[in-house]
C-alpha cells in the first residue's frame, strides 16, 4: 500500500487538535475528515449525474414530479385486511 506523509503545523495543527475527539489521534482524525470530504464530493457528482439523467428523460422527470406531490406522512393505500 502506498503511503505519504503530510506536514501539519501552526494554526492548522492547532485547529485540528481542538476539533478532534480527545481519544483520537491527529492522523486518524485527518484520515476520517478526508474520507468524509471525498464521500461528499462523490455524492455531489452522483447528484449532478442523476439531475442530468432526469433532465434528459421526460418520463423519469414526470415520475419524480408525481413523487414530490406524494403525502409521505399519510400511510400508503394497501390491500384490505393488512394492518
C-alpha positions in Angstrom: 0.0 0.0 0.0 1.3 3.4 -1.0 1.6 5.9 1.9 2.5 9.6 2.3 3.4 12.0 5.0 1.9 15.4 5.2 3.4 18.0 7.5 0.8 19.9 9.5 1.9 22.9 11.6 0.9 26.2 13.1 -2.7 27.3 13.2 -3.9 24.3 11.1 -2.4 21.8 13.5 -3.8 23.7 16.5 -7.3 23.8 14.9 -7.2 20.1 14.1 -6.1 19.3 17.6 -9.0 21.3 19.1 -11.5 19.8 16.6 -10.7 16.1 17.0 -12.1 13.9 19.8 -9.8 13.6 22.7 -9.3 9.8 22.2 -8.4 10.1 18.5 -5.0 10.8 17.1 -4.4 13.7 14.7 -3.6 11.2 11.9 -6.8 9.1 12.3 -8.8 12.3 12.6 -7.4 13.7 9.4 -8.0 10.4 7.6 -11.6 10.5 8.7 -12.1 14.1 7.6 -10.6 13.4 4.2 -12.8 10.3 3.8 -15.9 12.3 4.6 -14.9 15.1 2.2 -14.2 12.5 -0.6 -17.6 10.9 0.0 -19.3 14.4 -0.1 -17.6 15.0 -3.5 -18.7 11.6 -4.7 -22.3 12.2 -3.6 -22.3 15.6 -5.2 -21.1 14.1 -8.5 -23.8 11.4 -8.3 -26.5 14.0 -7.7 -25.3 16.0 -10.7 -25.3 12.9 -12.9 -28.8 12.0 -11.7 -30.0 15.6 -12.3 -28.7 15.3 -15.9 -30.5 11.9 -16.3 -33.8 13.4 -15.0 -33.4 16.4 -17.3 -32.7 14.1 -20.3 -35.6 11.7 -19.6 -39.1 13.2 -19.5 -40.7 10.0 -18.2 -38.3 10.0 -15.2 -39.0 13.7 -14.6 -42.7 13.1 -14.7 -42.4 10.3 -12.2 -40.3 12.4 -9.9 -42.8 15.2 -10.0 -45.5 12.8 -9.0 -43.3 11.5 -6.2 -42.7 15.1 -5.0 -46.5 15.5 -4.6 -46.9 12.4 -2.5 -48.0 12.9 1.1 -45.3 10.8 2.9 -47.0 11.4 6.3 -50.1 9.5 5.2 -50.0 5.7 5.3 -49.9 4.1 1.9 -53.1 2.5 0.5 -52.8 -1.2 0.7 -54.8 -4.3 0.3 -57.8 -4.8 2.6 -57.0 -6.9 5.6 -53.5 -5.6 6.0 -52.6 -3.8 9.2 
